[in-house]
């Protein structure tokens, strides 16, 4: 059976022939170092695509790299607030006591209390990190609550760091606020909806004064991958590929949730590229499917999930291929 990777929220579609053809035409240039002109070209295309100024964009080797660039600006005297469980990028900072991390339990799969975050801030708080929608819970902070938090952080001179890796699915974003608030730092990626997980290309959006500082930490243009920039430019120009993928995911989501409803299985289907399914023994299901070359993620013992919010859940990346979706459902009929 063909391997089906549904454990890391990767793009599950097939890259179009048109994109592959255009990449092949650029192969002669990928052995070169990245130069500022290369970045300027992609910045121009991306700025028009997402509606920000070019001076507000900094490219990175993926969001994980971007997060470490951002959090390197803080010191041991600083306090960072992080709602948990979330994407555990911060573990190395804990191990080396880079700064103090104050963890705020999310409390629910369906709701994040923004007022609780505000009340947790102190005079030492320098930043609040949010993944929106959150991974692994799928919890969403709606625009009204985001605006409330933005105004609070601006008044208190606290950085608001927002990880928007799933924004192509949720359509919720704070990037329009960057033009009016200098304390917002947004991270995005080409890895999820655009299908470049293995190539590693991300970007930071913030005020130009912040971007200038972060550029120093990131390093010169040649710290980035020329291959990633070349493919990123080609994919950005092929909007049909993204639209088709999002439509395929919607169809997959409907089929899977329809099946789960028929079996009265508890689930959560957030506006992301994954679905959460509650079962009695997620570790066992993960192992059983792995034997069939299907890989999903058990969320038992997820980092900092002391309240057990995602305990007994599996996270399954949505297949975009109809055949793969039906195959997954057929196998699940015998396991759920």
C-alpha positions as CSV (number, residue, x, y, z in Angstrom):
1,X,0.0,0.0,0.0
2,X,1.2,3.5,-0.9
3,X,2.5,5.5,2.1
4,X,0.1,8.0,3.4
5,X,1.7,10.7,5.6
6,X,-1.2,12.2,7.7
7,X,0.8,13.0,10.9
8,X,2.5,16.3,10.4
9,X,-0.1,18.6,8.7
10,X,1.7,18.5,5.4
11,X,0.3,19.3,2.0
12,X,-1.4,16.1,0.8
13,X,-2.1,17.1,-2.8
14,X,-0.2,16.4,-6.0
15,X,1.9,19.3,-7.4
16,X,0.6,20.3,-10.7
17,X,2.4,19.5,-13.9
18,X,2.6,23.2,-14.8
19,X,4.5,23.9,-11.6
20,X,6.9,21.0,-12.1
21,X,7.5,22.2,-15.7
22,X,8.3,25.7,-14.6
23,X,10.6,24.5,-11.9
24,X,12.6,22.4,-14.4
25,X,13.2,25.6,-16.5
26,X,14.9,27.2,-13.5
27,X,17.1,24.3,-12.4
28,X,20.2,26.0,-13.8
29,X,20.0,28.8,-11.2
30,X,19.4,26.8,-8.0
31,X,23.1,26.1,-7.5
32,X,23.8,29.8,-6.9
33,X,23.7,31.7,-3.6
34,X,20.7,33.8,-2.9
35,X,21.3,37.5,-3.6
36,X,19.4,40.6,-2.5
37,X,17.9,40.9,-5.9
38,X,16.3,37.4,-5.6
39,X,14.7,38.4,-2.3
40,X,13.5,41.7,-3.7
41,X,11.8,39.9,-6.6
42,X,9.9,37.4,-4.4
43,X,9.1,40.2,-1.8
44,X,7.4,42.2,-4.5
45,X,5.3,39.2,-5.6
46,X,4.4,38.2,-2.0
47,X,3.6,41.8,-0.9
48,X,1.0,42.2,-3.7
49,X,-0.4,38.7,-2.9
50,X,-1.0,39.3,0.8
51,X,-1.6,43.1,0.8
52,X,1.4,44.5,2.7
53,X,4.4,46.6,1.9
54,X,7.7,45.0,0.8
55,X,9.5,46.6,3.7
56,X,7.3,44.7,6.1
57,X,8.5,41.2,4.9
58,X,11.5,39.1,6.0
59,X,12.1,35.6,4.5
60,X,13.1,32.7,6.6
61,X,13.9,29.0,6.3
62,X,10.4,28.1,7.4
63,X,8.4,29.2,10.4
64,X,10.4,27.2,12.9
65,X,13.5,29.1,11.9
66,X,11.4,32.3,12.0
67,X,10.3,31.7,15.5
68,X,13.8,31.3,16.7
69,X,14.8,34.5,15.0
70,X,12.0,36.4,16.7
71,X,12.6,35.0,20.2
72,X,16.3,35.6,20.0
73,X,15.6,39.3,20.6
74,X,14.5,38.6,24.2
75,X,16.7,38.3,27.3
76,X,16.7,36.4,30.6
77,X,14.9,39.3,32.3
78,X,11.9,39.0,29.9
79,X,8.7,37.0,30.4
80,X,6.9,35.4,27.5
81,X,3.3,34.3,27.8
82,X,2.3,31.2,25.8
83,X,-1.1,29.5,25.9
84,X,-0.6,25.7,26.0
85,X,-0.8,23.1,24.6
86,X,0.6,24.6,21.4
87,X,3.4,24.1,18.9
88,X,6.3,23.3,21.2
89,X,9.0,25.4,19.6
90,X,10.0,26.9,22.9
91,X,11.5,23.8,24.5
92,X,15.1,24.8,23.9
93,X,14.6,28.2,25.5
94,X,13.3,26.4,28.6
95,X,16.3,24.1,28.7
96,X,18.8,26.9,28.5
97,X,16.8,29.5,30.6
98,X,16.9,32.0,27.7
99,X,13.9,33.8,29.2
100,X,11.0,33.1,31.6
101,X,8.0,31.3,29.9
102,X,4.6,31.7,31.6
103,X,2.3,29.0,30.3
104,X,-1.4,29.6,30.3
105,X,-3.7,26.5,29.9
106,X,-6.1,27.0,27.0
107,X,-8.8,25.3,29.0
108,X,-10.9,24.1,26.0
109,X,-10.7,22.9,22.5
110,X,-13.3,25.4,21.5
111,X,-12.4,28.6,23.3
112,X,-9.3,30.6,24.3
113,X,-10.1,33.2,27.0
114,X,-8.2,36.3,25.8
115,X,-9.0,38.1,29.1
116,X,-7.2,35.3,31.0
117,X,-4.1,36.1,28.9
118,X,-4.4,39.8,29.6
119,X,-4.8,39.2,33.3
120,X,-1.7,37.0,33.3
121,X,0.6,39.8,32.0
122,X,3.0,41.5,34.4
123,X,5.5,44.3,34.2
124,X,8.1,41.8,33.0
125,X,5.9,40.5,30.1
126,X,7.6,41.3,26.8
127,X,5.7,39.1,24.4
128,X,2.6,37.0,23.9
129,X,2.8,34.1,21.5
130,X,-0.3,32.8,19.8
131,X,-0.8,30.1,17.2
132,X,-4.1,30.9,15.4
133,X,-5.7,28.5,14.6
134,X,-3.8,26.7,17.3
135,X,-1.9,23.5,16.7
136,X,-2.8,20.9,18.0
137,X,-6.1,22.0,19.5
138,X,-7.6,23.8,16.4
139,X,-8.7,26.5,18.8
140,X,-9.4,29.8,17.0
141,X,-9.2,33.4,18.4
142,X,-11.8,35.4,16.4
143,X,-11.0,38.9,15.0
144,X,-12.9,40.7,17.8
145,X,-10.8,39.1,20.5
146,X,-7.6,39.6,18.5
147,X,-8.3,43.3,18.2
148,X,-8.8,43.5,22.0
149,X,-5.5,41.8,22.6
150,X,-3.7,44.0,20.0
151,X,-4.9,47.2,21.7
152,X,-3.9,45.9,25.1
153,X,-0.4,44.8,23.9
154,X,0.1,48.1,22.2
155,X,-0.8,50.1,25.3
156,X,1.5,48.0,27.5
157,X,4.3,47.8,24.9
158,X,4.1,44.1,24.6
159,X,5.0,42.2,21.4
160,X,2.2,40.2,20.0
161,X,3.7,37.3,18.1
162,X,1.1,35.5,15.9
163,X,1.9,32.2,14.2
164,X,-0.5,32.1,11.2
165,X,0.7,28.9,9.5
166,X,-3.0,27.8,8.9
167,X,-4.3,31.2,7.8
168,X,-4.8,30.0,4.2
169,X,-7.5,27.7,5.6
170,X,-9.0,29.9,8.4
171,X,-8.9,33.3,6.6
172,X,-8.3,34.9,10.0
173,X,-5.3,37.2,10.2
174,X,-3.8,40.2,11.9
175,X,-1.5,41.3,9.1
176,X,-3.7,44.3,8.2
177,X,-3.0,45.6,11.8
178,X,0.8,45.7,11.1
179,X,0.4,49.1,9.3
180,X,-1.0,50.7,12.5
181,X,0.7,48.7,15.3
182,X,4.5,48.4,15.6
183,X,4.4,45.6,18.2
184,X,2.8,42.9,16.0
185,X,5.0,40.1,14.5
186,X,3.3,37.6,12.2
187,X,4.8,34.4,11.0
188,X,3.6,32.5,7.9
189,X,4.8,29.6,5.8
190,X,4.8,28.0,2.4
191,X,4.7,24.6,4.0
192,X,1.0,24.0,4.6
193,X,-1.4,25.1,1.9
194,X,1.4,25.8,-0.6
195,X,3.0,22.4,-0.3
196,X,6.6,23.3,0.5
197,X,7.1,21.5,3.8
198,X,10.3,19.8,2.7
199,X,11.8,22.9,0.9
200,X,11.5,25.2,4.0
201,X,10.4,28.7,3.2
202,X,8.6,31.0,5.6
203,X,8.3,34.8,6.2
204,X,7.8,37.3,9.0
205,X,5.5,40.3,8.6
206,X,6.1,43.3,11.0
207,X,6.8,47.0,11.2
208,X,9.9,47.9,9.1
209,X,11.9,48.9,12.3
210,X,11.3,45.4,13.7
211,X,12.1,43.7,10.3
212,X,15.4,45.6,10.2
213,X,16.4,44.1,13.6
214,X,15.3,40.6,12.7
215,X,17.2,40.8,9.4
216,X,20.4,41.2,11.4
217,X,19.6,38.1,13.5
218,X,18.7,36.0,10.4
219,X,21.8,36.9,8.5
220,X,22.6,37.7,4.9
221,X,20.6,36.6,1.9
222,X,22.8,33.5,1.3
223,X,21.6,32.1,4.6
224,X,18.4,31.2,2.7
225,X,17.9,28.5,0.0
226,X,17.9,29.5,-3.6
227,X,15.8,26.4,-4.4
228,X,13.1,27.5,-1.9
229,X,12.9,31.0,-3.4
230,X,12.7,29.7,-7.0
231,X,9.9,27.3,-6.1
232,X,8.2,29.8,-3.9
233,X,7.9,32.3,-6.7
234,X,6.5,29.7,-9.1
235,X,3.9,28.5,-6.6
236,X,2.8,32.0,-5.7
237,X,2.0,32.7,-9.3
238,X,-0.2,29.5,-9.6
239,X,-3.3,30.5,-7.7
240,X,-5.3,27.7,-9.4
241,X,-3.2,25.1,-7.6
242,X,-4.0,26.6,-4.2
243,X,-7.7,27.0,-4.9
244,X,-8.0,23.5,-6.2
245,X,-6.2,22.1,-3.1
246,X,-8.5,23.9,-0.7
247,X,-11.6,22.7,-2.5
248,X,-10.3,19.1,-2.4
249,X,-9.7,19.4,1.4
250,X,-13.2,20.7,1.9
251,X,-14.5,17.6,0.1
252,X,-12.3,15.3,2.1
253,X,-13.5,17.0,5.4
254,X,-17.1,16.5,4.5
255,X,-16.6,12.8,3.7
256,X,-14.7,12.1,6.9
257,X,-16.9,14.1,9.2
258,X,-20.0,12.5,7.6
259,X,-18.5,9.0,8.4
260,X,-17.6,10.0,12.0
261,X,-21.2,11.4,12.6
262,X,-22.6,8.1,11.3
263,X,-20.5,6.2,13.9
264,X,-21.3,8.8,16.7
265,X,-17.5,9.4,17.1
266,X,-16.5,12.7,18.8
267,X,-14.4,14.9,16.6
268,X,-13.3,18.5,16.0
269,X,-12.9,19.8,12.4
270,X,-11.3,23.3,12.7
271,X,-10.6,25.5,9.6
272,X,-7.1,23.9,9.2
273,X,-5.8,21.0,7.2
274,X,-6.3,18.5,10.0
275,X,-9.1,17.0,12.0
276,X,-9.1,15.8,15.7
277,X,-10.8,12.5,16.5
278,X,-11.5,11.2,20.0
279,X,-11.1,7.5,20.6
280,X,-10.4,5.1,23.4
281,X,-6.8,4.2,22.6
282,X,-5.2,6.7,20.2
283,X,-1.7,5.1,20.6
284,X,-3.1,1.7,19.5
285,X,-4.8,3.2,16.4
286,X,-1.6,5.1,15.5
287,X,0.3,1.8,15.6
288,X,-2.4,-0.2,13.7
289,X,-2.5,2.3,10.9
290,X,1.3,2.5,10.7
291,X,1.3,-1.2,9.9
292,X,-0.8,-0.3,6.9
293,X,1.6,2.5,5.9
294,X,-0.8,5.2,7.1
295,X,0.7,7.6,9.6
296,X,-1.4,9.7,12.0
297,X,-0.5,11.5,15.3
298,X,-1.7,10.4,18.7
299,X,-2.0,13.4,21.0
300,X,-1.6,11.5,24.2
301,X,1.2,12.9,26.4
302,X,1.4,16.1,24.2
303,X,3.8,18.6,25.7
304,X,2.3,20.8,28.4
305,X,-1.1,19.4,28.1
306,X,-1.4,18.9,31.9
307,X,-5.2,19.4,31.7
308,X,-5.6,16.6,29.1
309,X,-7.3,18.8,26.6
310,X,-6.1,16.6,23.7
311,X,-5.8,13.4,25.6
312,X,-7.4,10.5,23.8
313,X,-7.4,12.4,20.5
314,X,-5.6,11.6,17.3
315,X,-4.7,14.4,14.8
316,X,-5.2,13.4,11.2
317,X,-4.1,15.5,8.3
318,X,-6.9,15.7,5.7
319,X,-6.1,13.8,2.5
320,X,-6.9,15.8,-0.6
321,X,-7.1,12.8,-2.8
322,X,-10.6,11.3,-3.0
323,X,-9.3,7.8,-3.4
324,X,-7.1,8.2,-0.3
325,X,-9.9,9.6,1.7
326,X,-12.2,6.7,0.8
327,X,-9.5,4.2,1.6
328,X,-8.9,5.8,5.0
329,X,-12.6,5.6,5.8
330,X,-12.8,2.0,4.7
331,X,-10.0,1.1,7.0
332,X,-11.5,3.1,9.9
333,X,-14.7,1.2,9.6
334,X,-12.9,-1.8,11.0
335,X,-10.9,0.1,13.7
336,X,-13.4,2.6,15.1
